[in-house]
Amino acid sequence: MSATSIQSPKSVWLLVILLLTGLGWGLTISLATLATASGIDPLTVALWSALVGALMLGMVLIVRGKRPPMDAAHLRFYLVTGFLGTAFPHALSFYAAIHLPAGVRAIVFALIPMITLALSIMLSMEKASARRFTGILLGLSAMLVMFLPGVEVPLPGQVFWTLVSLAAATSYAVENVYISLKRPAGLDAATALWGMTTAGTLMLLVTLWLADAPYLLPFDASTAELAIVLMAVAHLGAYSGLLYMLSHGGVVFASQVSYIVTPAAVMWGVVLLSETVSLSIVLALALIMAGLALIKPKRKDEA
């Protein structure tokens, strides 16, 4: 946006949406810690966070009078995205939330757009360039900073759970690529999100049955239960904000939310969890921000 257009009410509103979207997505990382801190099984937390989201999206579709397509192609899309974007990464993320600070997980999840880009280049969906390659390397450097002995995650267990978080981030990235390639024509974002969330919920139900984990929450109005509901609300609100920005501000403007999510997640960790911001986190955050700046789409006038 130009310096003149940024003064318009529409542009100011877009900036507000950008800020709120970044803050909301960053908040979900700390809420994951609060949801698992009381000892509730991470699989149970994953199930209920997905279930609440699916129910909320279902109500949205009912209000809009939308009937989700249920033919073979759409069902396949729901199942694949439900596994890659809900069941598998949710389960891993909530287990990792028990063992890792929110700041560390925020740095790992900031790698999602970089992993997505790397996969897209491998599949010839995006063009490689020195600028983008440097951005990906900076993201990997941020991970290495946290692995340095005696820095942020020096214990073997913490290294393992950092890799678990990385596996979750990779799953989200694979989902992004799959959606780009296989999203059925005419499938709107709300219906797609409902389909993947509902499919993921069903997969988590089966997983809990196989793992003999509890299905129900304590229902004692605890902080953990409130965090689960807030996670679903924050996630859906942030996703809606992203869709609004894509429609009214364009992909380049919307991509700037990446600059807010990771610092916001670190900030929420300090505010809600009393985490300390170490030098390694600051350095990793700087590397991530620089990497995101290099991989983001260029404006048309910069091409």
C-alpha positions as CSV (number, residue, x, y, z in Angstrom):
1,M,0.0,0.0,0.0
2,S,1.2,3.5,-0.8
3,A,1.8,6.2,1.8
4,T,-1.3,8.0,0.7
5,S,-3.6,5.0,0.8
6,I,-2.5,3.9,4.2
7,Q,-4.3,7.0,5.6
8,S,-7.7,5.8,4.3
9,P,-10.2,4.2,6.8
10,K,-10.0,0.9,4.9
11,S,-6.2,0.8,5.2
12,V,-6.3,1.6,8.9
13,W,-8.9,-1.2,9.4
14,L,-6.6,-3.6,7.5
15,L,-3.7,-2.7,9.8
16,V,-5.9,-3.3,12.8
17,I,-6.9,-6.7,11.4
18,L,-3.3,-7.5,10.7
19,L,-2.3,-6.7,14.3
20,L,-5.2,-8.7,15.9
21,T,-4.6,-11.7,13.6
22,G,-0.9,-11.8,14.6
23,L,-1.7,-11.4,18.3
24,G,-4.4,-14.1,18.1
25,W,-2.3,-16.7,16.4
26,G,0.6,-15.9,18.8
27,L,-1.7,-16.4,21.7
28,T,-2.6,-19.9,20.8
29,I,0.9,-21.1,21.5
30,S,0.8,-20.0,25.2
31,L,-2.8,-21.2,25.5
32,A,-1.5,-24.7,24.5
33,T,0.8,-24.6,27.5
34,L,-2.0,-23.6,29.8
35,A,-4.3,-26.3,28.5
36,T,-1.8,-29.1,29.2
37,A,-0.3,-27.6,32.5
38,S,-3.0,-29.1,34.7
39,G,-2.1,-32.7,33.7
40,I,-4.9,-33.3,31.2
41,D,-3.8,-35.8,28.6
42,P,-2.5,-34.0,25.6
43,L,-4.6,-36.2,23.3
44,T,-7.7,-35.2,25.2
45,V,-6.7,-31.5,24.8
46,A,-6.1,-32.0,21.1
47,L,-9.5,-33.7,20.7
48,W,-11.5,-31.0,22.5
49,S,-9.7,-28.1,20.8
50,A,-10.5,-29.6,17.4
51,L,-14.1,-30.5,18.5
52,V,-14.9,-27.0,19.7
53,G,-13.5,-25.6,16.5
54,A,-15.6,-28.0,14.4
55,L,-18.8,-27.2,16.3
56,M,-18.2,-23.4,15.9
57,L,-17.5,-23.8,12.2
58,G,-20.6,-26.0,11.8
59,M,-22.7,-23.3,13.3
60,V,-21.2,-20.8,10.9
61,L,-22.2,-23.0,8.0
62,I,-25.7,-23.4,9.3
63,V,-26.2,-19.7,9.7
64,R,-24.9,-19.2,6.1
65,G,-27.1,-22.0,4.8
66,K,-24.2,-23.9,3.4
67,R,-24.2,-27.6,2.9
68,P,-20.7,-29.0,2.7
69,P,-20.0,-31.1,-0.4
70,M,-19.6,-34.8,0.6
71,D,-18.6,-36.5,-2.7
72,A,-15.5,-38.7,-2.9
73,A,-13.2,-35.9,-4.0
74,H,-14.2,-33.6,-1.1
75,L,-14.2,-36.4,1.4
76,R,-10.6,-37.3,0.4
77,F,-9.6,-33.6,0.7
78,Y,-11.2,-33.4,4.2
79,L,-9.4,-36.6,5.4
80,V,-5.9,-35.7,4.1
81,T,-6.1,-32.1,5.4
82,G,-7.7,-33.3,8.6
83,F,-4.7,-35.6,9.3
84,L,-2.0,-33.1,8.1
85,G,-3.5,-29.9,9.6
86,T,-5.4,-31.1,12.7
87,A,-5.0,-34.7,14.1
88,F,-1.3,-35.3,13.6
89,P,0.2,-31.8,14.4
90,H,-2.3,-31.1,17.2
91,A,-1.3,-34.2,19.0
92,L,2.4,-33.5,18.6
93,S,2.1,-29.8,19.6
94,F,0.2,-30.5,22.8
95,Y,2.7,-33.1,23.9
96,A,5.6,-30.7,23.1
97,A,3.8,-27.9,25.0
98,I,4.4,-29.8,28.3
99,H,8.2,-29.9,27.7
100,L,9.1,-26.7,25.8
101,P,8.7,-22.9,26.5
102,A,6.2,-21.1,24.3
103,G,9.1,-19.0,22.9
104,V,10.9,-22.0,21.6
105,R,7.8,-23.4,20.0
106,A,7.1,-20.0,18.5
107,I,10.4,-20.0,16.7
108,V,9.9,-23.5,15.4
109,F,6.4,-22.8,14.1
110,A,7.7,-19.7,12.4
111,L,9.5,-22.1,10.1
112,I,6.2,-23.2,8.5
113,P,6.3,-20.7,5.6
114,M,9.9,-21.5,4.9
115,I,9.3,-25.3,4.9
116,T,6.3,-24.6,2.7
117,L,8.4,-22.6,0.3
118,A,11.1,-25.3,0.2
119,L,8.6,-28.0,-0.6
120,S,6.9,-25.8,-3.3
121,I,10.3,-25.2,-5.0
122,M,11.0,-28.9,-5.0
123,L,7.6,-29.5,-6.7
124,S,8.2,-26.7,-9.2
125,M,5.3,-24.7,-7.7
126,E,7.5,-21.8,-6.9
127,K,10.7,-20.4,-8.4
128,A,14.0,-20.7,-6.6
129,S,16.1,-17.7,-6.1
130,A,19.2,-16.7,-4.1
131,R,17.1,-14.4,-2.0
132,R,14.6,-17.1,-1.0
133,F,17.4,-19.7,-0.5
134,T,19.1,-17.3,1.9
135,G,15.8,-16.8,3.8
136,I,15.4,-20.5,4.3
137,L,19.0,-20.8,5.5
138,L,18.3,-18.0,8.1
139,G,15.3,-19.9,9.4
140,L,17.4,-23.1,9.8
141,S,20.0,-21.0,11.5
142,A,17.4,-19.9,14.1
143,M,16.9,-23.5,14.9
144,L,20.6,-24.2,15.3
145,V,21.0,-21.2,17.6
146,M,18.6,-22.9,20.1
147,F,20.5,-26.2,19.8
148,L,23.8,-24.7,20.8
149,P,25.1,-26.4,24.0
150,G,24.1,-24.6,27.1
151,V,21.8,-22.2,25.3
152,E,18.1,-22.7,25.1
153,V,17.3,-26.4,24.7
154,P,20.5,-28.1,26.0
155,L,18.9,-31.2,27.6
156,P,18.4,-34.3,25.4
157,G,14.7,-34.4,26.2
158,Q,14.2,-30.8,25.2
159,V,16.1,-31.4,21.9
160,F,13.7,-34.3,21.2
161,W,10.6,-32.3,21.9
162,T,12.0,-29.5,19.7
163,L,12.2,-32.0,16.9
164,V,8.7,-33.1,17.7
165,S,7.5,-29.5,17.3
166,L,9.5,-29.3,14.0
167,A,7.6,-32.5,12.8
168,A,4.3,-30.7,13.6
169,A,5.5,-27.6,11.7
170,T,6.4,-29.8,8.7
171,S,3.0,-31.4,8.7
172,Y,1.4,-27.9,8.5
173,A,3.7,-27.1,5.6
174,V,2.8,-30.3,3.8
175,E,-0.8,-29.4,4.3
176,N,-0.3,-26.0,2.8
177,V,1.2,-27.6,-0.4
178,Y,-1.5,-30.2,-0.6
179,I,-4.3,-27.5,-0.4
180,S,-2.6,-25.6,-3.1
181,L,-2.5,-28.7,-5.4
182,K,-5.7,-30.5,-4.5
183,R,-8.3,-28.1,-3.1
184,P,-11.6,-28.8,-5.0
185,A,-12.8,-26.0,-7.3
186,G,-15.4,-23.8,-5.6
187,L,-14.7,-25.0,-2.1
188,D,-14.8,-21.9,0.1
189,A,-12.4,-21.5,3.0
190,A,-15.0,-21.9,5.9
191,T,-16.3,-25.2,4.5
192,A,-12.8,-26.5,3.8
193,L,-11.8,-25.6,7.4
194,W,-14.9,-27.3,8.8
195,G,-14.2,-30.4,6.7
196,M,-10.6,-30.7,7.8
197,T,-11.4,-29.9,11.5
198,T,-14.2,-32.4,11.6
199,A,-12.2,-35.1,10.0
200,G,-9.3,-34.4,12.4
201,T,-11.7,-34.7,15.3
202,L,-12.8,-38.1,14.2
203,M,-9.2,-39.2,13.7
204,L,-8.4,-38.0,17.2
205,L,-11.4,-39.9,18.6
206,V,-10.0,-43.1,17.1
207,T,-6.5,-42.3,18.4
208,L,-7.8,-41.8,22.0
209,W,-9.6,-45.1,21.8
210,L,-6.4,-46.9,20.6
211,A,-4.3,-45.2,23.3
212,D,-7.0,-45.8,26.0
213,A,-6.8,-42.1,26.8
214,P,-9.7,-40.3,28.5
215,Y,-12.3,-38.7,26.2
216,L,-13.8,-36.2,28.6
217,L,-12.4,-33.1,30.3
218,P,-12.8,-32.7,34.1
219,F,-15.5,-30.0,33.4
220,D,-14.5,-28.1,36.5
221,A,-14.3,-24.7,34.9
222,S,-10.5,-24.9,35.2
223,T,-7.9,-22.7,33.4
224,A,-7.1,-25.6,31.1
225,E,-10.7,-25.8,29.9
226,L,-10.9,-22.1,29.4
227,A,-7.6,-22.2,27.4
228,I,-9.0,-24.9,25.1
229,V,-12.1,-22.8,24.3
230,L,-10.0,-19.7,23.8
231,M,-7.6,-21.6,21.5
232,A,-10.4,-22.5,19.2
233,V,-11.8,-19.0,19.2
234,A,-8.4,-17.4,18.7
235,H,-7.5,-19.8,15.9
236,L,-10.8,-19.3,14.0
237,G,-10.7,-15.6,14.5
238,A,-7.1,-15.4,13.2
239,Y,-7.9,-17.5,10.2
240,S,-10.9,-15.3,9.5
241,G,-8.7,-12.3,9.7
242,L,-6.2,-13.8,7.3
243,L,-9.0,-14.5,4.8
244,Y,-10.2,-10.9,5.1
245,M,-6.8,-9.6,4.5
246,L,-6.3,-11.8,1.5
247,S,-9.6,-10.6,0.0
248,H,-9.2,-6.9,0.8
249,G,-5.4,-6.3,1.1
250,G,-3.8,-8.9,-1.2
251,V,-1.4,-11.7,-0.6
252,V,1.7,-9.4,0.0
253,F,-0.1,-7.4,2.7
254,A,-1.5,-10.6,4.3
255,S,1.9,-12.2,4.4
256,Q,3.1,-9.6,6.8
257,V,1.2,-11.3,9.6
258,S,4.2,-13.6,9.9
259,Y,6.2,-10.6,11.3
260,I,3.7,-10.3,14.2
261,V,2.9,-14.0,15.1
262,T,6.3,-15.0,16.4
263,P,7.1,-11.9,18.4
264,A,3.5,-12.0,19.8
265,A,3.9,-15.6,20.8
266,V,7.1,-14.8,22.7
267,M,5.4,-11.8,24.3
268,W,2.4,-13.9,25.4
269,G,4.8,-16.4,26.9
270,V,6.3,-13.6,29.0
271,V,2.9,-12.2,30.0
272,L,0.9,-15.4,30.6
273,L,3.6,-17.9,31.6
274,S,6.3,-15.6,33.1
275,E,8.9,-17.0,30.7
276,T,12.2,-15.2,30.4
277,V,13.5,-14.1,27.0
278,S,17.0,-15.4,26.7
279,L,19.7,-14.0,24.3
280,S,19.3,-17.1,22.2
281,I,15.6,-16.5,21.7
282,V,16.3,-12.9,20.7
283,L,19.0,-14.0,18.2
284,A,16.7,-16.8,16.8
285,L,13.8,-14.3,16.5
286,A,16.0,-11.8,14.6
287,L,17.1,-14.6,12.2
288,I,13.5,-15.7,11.7
289,M,12.3,-12.2,11.0
290,A,15.1,-11.7,8.5
291,G,14.4,-15.0,6.8
292,L,10.6,-14.2,6.5
293,A,11.5,-10.9,4.9
294,L,13.5,-12.7,2.2
295,I,11.0,-15.4,1.4
296,K,7.8,-13.3,1.3
297,P,6.2,-12.5,-2.1
298,K,7.4,-9.4,-3.8
299,R,5.1,-6.6,-4.7
300,K,4.3,-6.4,-8.4
301,D,6.3,-3.2,-8.8
302,E,9.3,-5.0,-7.2
303,A,9.2,-8.0,-9.6
